[in-house]
Amino acid sequence: MSEISTKPPSGMRDFLAADVARRRHVLAVVQRVYESFGFVPLETPTIENLTTLLGKYGPEGDQLLYRILHRREKLQRALAAGNATELELSDEGLRYDLTVPLARVVANYRDLPAFYKRYAIQPVWRADRPAKGRFREFFQCDVDITGTKCLLADAEVCAAVAQVLRELGFTDFRILLNHRELLRALVAEAGIAPESEGLALVVLDKLDKVGVDGVRKELGEKGVPVERTDALLAVLDRCKQPGALAAMAAGGGPAAPGAQALVELLAIAADGPAAAHLTFDPTLARGLSYYTGPIFEVACAGLAGSMGGGGRYDNLIGMFKKQPVPAVGFSLGLERVLLVMEERGLFPPLGVGPQVLLCRMADVSAAAAVKVATALRAQGLRVEVFADTPPMGKQLTYANTLGAPFAAILGAVEMAAATVTLKDLAKGEQAAVAIADAAAWIAARS
């Protein structure tokens, strides 16, 4: 019998106390900021029907879906028949993002506001290759607005994400900005055939990961002539020049409408929290096929890949609702944010574990210790009761192991006087303190 591994599956993680505290800190900021912009919460099921998921992300996204096999009896019947494919054995899957479930919700509920501003903070799953800051199970923190084509909505989702990052301590991040229609016009200008446009965008989305040579190689393998790829890269380099966006917006070519939308978006956002961070990047592609207008991505110095992204997807909800519903959204990747915050020391001191370990002498009953602990907890203290009664030195050593800054010692003398002996484990100070005054004594030394 093979040895059972105690590690979680590849790309999945356990979160111990300090990890959970950091995650809760970030999520509390995200929730507070999103709600300050008027977004309301939404939670959707972990599992969606494959008919909901498939065909919404494009071929590369669909390949990363986790499919769920039929229930046992149905699976056994299908396997016994001997002619069932893997896809036929799956009719449900784990959600790949939070946007497609939102589209389903908007199509399913008729009493939602005409301009629905929702945020969602939930895990998603992708059968991707794990890497640093890249996992198969991870949390997304999404904000979306449906029901309007006005670029104010695009500016609002960018502003909400920028405000979150600023409040978490980030200063040097950029929100890269492009427009799918502008990008399509540039792809066409480079002479890439319309039928190759989609795959060109998917490969271009990998530019920051695989570099120029990697893009040339992959597009070549997919049948795009190298001279067309070089033409596209040259066009994109030209668009990086100062003033290029304004020039395209003022021109009359196919790129003008997309460029004009970006100029308008930048003007709307000029006095908001995203203004100093918005940067036009003509190479930004965003690989998912449902984007239709402005697209965004958060870039941070020293981090390969992005901390989040999004864009306008005016056709996705219509796939479910059978009528056009414009929408725009932005998603922050919690794991990437946590990674950079830890590397940069951006976390404030976070209370993890007990503040006080309640230690007792052998002549104090467990019930008496619980009574005192209850009184201390009522004062707002985090208190752990040492379960056994070994020598006091061992109990105090355990307090240091826990990282508890204080110990409360309870013996017959303290019980008789309704006091505890409080010990500051860092400074070595201790004093007999009335139980009712314990929190004040600790606060004065914290």
N, C-alpha and C positions, 0 to 999 in steps of 0.2 A: 504494500500500500504506500503510495507516494505521500511525502510529507505535506501537510496542509500549510499553505502560506498564510501568514498573518498580515500581509500587506494588502492595502486596498487595490482594486483593479487599476491597471495602467491608466493614467490620466485622471484618476479620482483621488480624493484626499480626505484624511481625518482632520478635524479642527479641534485642538486642545484649547484650554482656557484662554491663554494669551491671544491665540488666533481669533477666537470668537469675540473677545473684547475689542480687538482692532476692527473686525468686520462690523460689529455693532456700532462702533464709533462712526465709521464712514457711512453706513446705511442711515444712521440717524441724521447726519448732515444732508444726505441726498434727499431723504423724505421731507425734511423741514424746508429745504430750498424749493423742491418741486411743488410742494403745497403752497409756498409763498407766491408762486407764479399762477396759482389757480388750478393746478392739475389735481384730479381726483384719482384715488387708487382703483386698480383693477387686478384681480387674480384669476387666472384661467387654469384648466387642468394640465397636469404633467403630460398626459397622453392625449393625442389628437388622432382623428381618423386620417388614414393615409390619403384619402381623397381630398382632405383639407390641405395636407402638407405638400404632396407631390406636384411638381410643375410650377411651383411659386418661386423657387430660388434659382432656377437654371440647373443645367446638368451637374456642375461641380457641387452645388449645395445639396441636390437630391442624393448624390452619392454618399454624403456624410450623415444622412438620416439614420438613426437607430430605429429599426423596424421591430415590432413586437409580434411574436408568433401567435397563432390561434390558441385558444384554450385547449387543454390537454386532449379531450375527447375528439374535438374537431381536427386537431393536428394529427392524431393517430389515424383517423379515417382517411385524411388526405395522404398521409405517407403510405398507408396500406394500398391506396389506389395506384400509387407508383407513378403518377403523371402530373404531380403538382410541382410548380416552380417555387423558388424561394419567395418571390413576390406574392404569389397566390397564397402562401402560407402566412402572410402578414396582411393585416387589414388596419393596423393601428401603429403609431410611432410616437417616440418622445419628441417634444417640441424642439425645433432647431433654433428658433428665436422667439421673441415676444410680439413680433409685428404681424405675422400671419394669423395667430390666434386673435389679435385685436381686430383684424379685418373680418374674421368670422363673427366675432361678437357684435360689431357694428351692423353686419348684415342680419344678425339674428334678433336684435332687440330694437323695437320701433320707438321706444319711449326715451331713447338717449337724446341729449341736447343736440341741436343742429350743429353746433360747433363743440365737438366732444374733445375735451382736454383730459387725457388720462395719463397716469404714470403707472408703471409696473416694475416691481423688484422681485424677480424670481429666477430660479436656476433654469438653464437650458442645456441640451446635450448635443454634441457633435462627434461623430466617429472619425476624428481627426488625429494626426500624429502629434502626440504630446511634445512640448518643448518648454523652454523657460518662459513662465508667464502664460503658457498656452495649455489648456486642459480640456478634457472631454466633457467634464461637468463644470459649469461655471455660472455665476450670477450675472445677469444683465440688469441695468437700471435705466429703464426707457421712459422717455416723454414723447407723446404724440398728440397731434391736433388733427382732427378730421373735419371735413365739411367746408373748407375754404381754400381757394387758390391764392389768396392774398399772401404776399411774401412777409407780411408781419408775422405770420405763424412760423415761418422758417427762422426769422430773427429771434422769436421767442424761445424756440427749442434750443437754439445756439446759446442764447443768453442764460437759460436755466443751467445748461451743462457748464458753461464758463463760470457761473456763480458758485456752483458746487466745487469746482476745482480750486477757485480762488479761496474759498472758505476752508478748504482742506490744506492750504498752504502752498499750492502750486503758483508759480509766477512766470515761468518761462515756457509754458505750453503754447502751441499754436493750433488753431482750428483751421485746417486746410479746407479750401472751398473750391468747388468746380461745378459744372453743370453738364448733365448727361447729353443734352441737345448740342451744346457747344462741343463736347468731346466727340460726338458722332459726326459733326461737321468736320472736325479736324481729321478724323479717321478717313472720311470720304475724300478730303483734300489730299491725303497721302496716297490715294489711289487704291486703297484696300476695298475689295469687293463687298457689296452690301451683305452677302451671305456669310462673310467672314467677320462682320462687325462685332457680333456678340462674343465670339471667342477672342477677338483682339482686345476687347474690354476686360475680359476675364484674365487674360495673360498680363495686360498692362497693370492690372491691380496688384500684381506680384512684383512690380518694378523695384520697390524698396527692399524686397526680400532676396530676389535673385539677380538684381542688377541688369544693366543694359544687355550684357552678353547672354544672360539667362532668358531675357525676353526674346532676343533674336533667335536663340536656339529653339525655344518652345513654339514660337510662331512658325518657324521654319518646319518643325516637325508636324505642325497642323496644316501645312500647305500654303502658308503666306510667303511669297517671294521675299528674299532678304532685302531687295531694293525697296520694296514697299514698307517693310519694317523700318529701314533706315530713313525713309522719307517721313514716316510718322514721328520717329524720334526727333528728326530735325524740325518738324513743324512744332512739336511740343517745346523744344528748346527755344524756338523763336518766340513762343507765347510767354515764356518766362521773363522776357525783357521788360524793364520798367515802361509803363504806359501801354503795354500790349493789350491789356483787357479793355481799357478805354478806347483804344483804336478800333478793336473789333466791334465794340458796342456802337461806335459812331459809323462804322462801315455798313454796307448793304448786303454783305454776303450771307451764306447759310449760318455762319457762326454768330451773327449779330443778335438774334433773339436771346440765345443763351447768355451771351456776354451782357446784354442789357439787363437781364434779370439779376445777374450777379452784381452789377453796378447799383441797381435799385436796392438789393438786399443789404449791401454794405452801407448804403445811405440810411436805411431804416435802423440798422444796428449801431449807428455812429455814436450814440450817447449811452449805450447799454454796456453791461459787463463784458460782452464778447468783443467789443470794438477793437481793443488793443491786441487781440489774439487772432482775428480773422485774417487769413492769408490766401490769396488766389494761387492755386497750384494746378496748372493745366494737365499734369500727369495723373492726378487723382482720378481713379476710375470706379471704385466700389464694385466688387465683382457680382453682387446679386443682381438678377435680371429685372427685378420689379421697380428699380429706380427710374424716374421719368424727368426730373428737374434738377434743382440744386442738390449737391451731395456734399457731405462734411466728413472730416476725420480728425481726431485729436492726435497730434504729434507732440512728443515730449523728448527733450534732449537726453541722449543716453539710452533710449528705449527702442529696440528694434520692433517694428510694428506699431500699432496704435493703441490708445487707451479707450477708444470708442469711435463710433461713426454713425452715419445715418444719411437721410436725405428725403426728397419728395417722391412719393409713390402714388400718383393719381389714378392708377388703373387697377391696383391690387384689390381694393375693397369691391370694385365693380365686378370682379370675377365671381364674387359670392352673391352680391346684391342685384346683379343684372341691371345696374344703372350706375352712372359715374358718381364717385364719391372721392373728392380730392383729399389728400392726407400728406402729412410730413412728420418725421420723427427723428429722434437722436437717442442713441444708446451708449451708456458708459459701461465698460467692462470692469466689474468690481475687482477681479483678480489682478489685472494690470495696474489699477490704481493702488491697490495694497502693496504690490511689489515695489513700485517706485517710492511710495511713502516710506516704506521700511528702509530702502536703500538710502534715502535722504534724511532719515530721522525726523520725519514730519509728524509723528504721533505725539500727542500730549501724554502726560502720565495718566494711565488708565487703571482704575481700581479693579484688580483681579485677585480673587481669593479673599480669605478672611482678614479683617483688620486686627482681630483679637482672637487668640487661642485661649480658651478658658481651661485652665489646668486645675485639678483638684487633688487634695490629699486623700489618703486612703480612708480617712474617717468622715469624709463627706459623701453622701449618697448621690447616685446618679440623678435621682429625682430632684434633689436640691440644686444640683448643677444646672439642670434644665430650667428650673425656675429662675435662677440668676441670669442664665443666657437669654431667656425670654425678656427679662427686664432690660437687659443691655440692647437687645435687638429693637425693642420698642423705642429706644433713643436714636435709632438710625444706624447703629453699628452692625458691621458684618462679623458674625461671631461663629466660630467653630468650637465645639466641646470635645476635648480629648476624651476618647471613650474609656480608656483604661486608667489605672493609677500606678504606673511605675514610678521610680524615683523622680523627683521634680526636675533634676538635671536632664533626664531623657525627654521629659515633656517640653522643656524649654528648647532643647536641641531640635525637636520636631517643629516647634514654632519657627525657628530659623530656616529649616528645610522648606516649610510652606511659604516663607517670605512674609509671614505675618509680622507687622512692625511692633505689635504689643502683645503681652501675655497678661491674663487676669488670673491670679492665683487665689484659690478658694480653700480655706481650711476651717477648722472648728472655731478659731478666734474670729475670723472674718464673718462666719455665719452668725455668731453670737452678736456681732456689732453691726450687722447689715452693711458690711463693706466688702470690697475686694482689694487685693494688693495688685496694683497695676504696675507693670514693668515695661519701660521703653527699651526694647531689645537692642537698638542701635546705640543709645547713649548710656545704657546701664542704669539709668535712674529708676527708682521705684518708690511708691508711696501707697499708704492705705487710704482709699477714697470711698466715700459713700457711694453705694450702687447708683443712686439717682444722679450723681455728679460725674459718672465715669466718662460719658461722651464729651463733656466740657473739658475734662482733664486731658483726654486724648487729642481733642481738637487743638488745644493750646500747644501741643507738641508735634503736630503733624505739619 
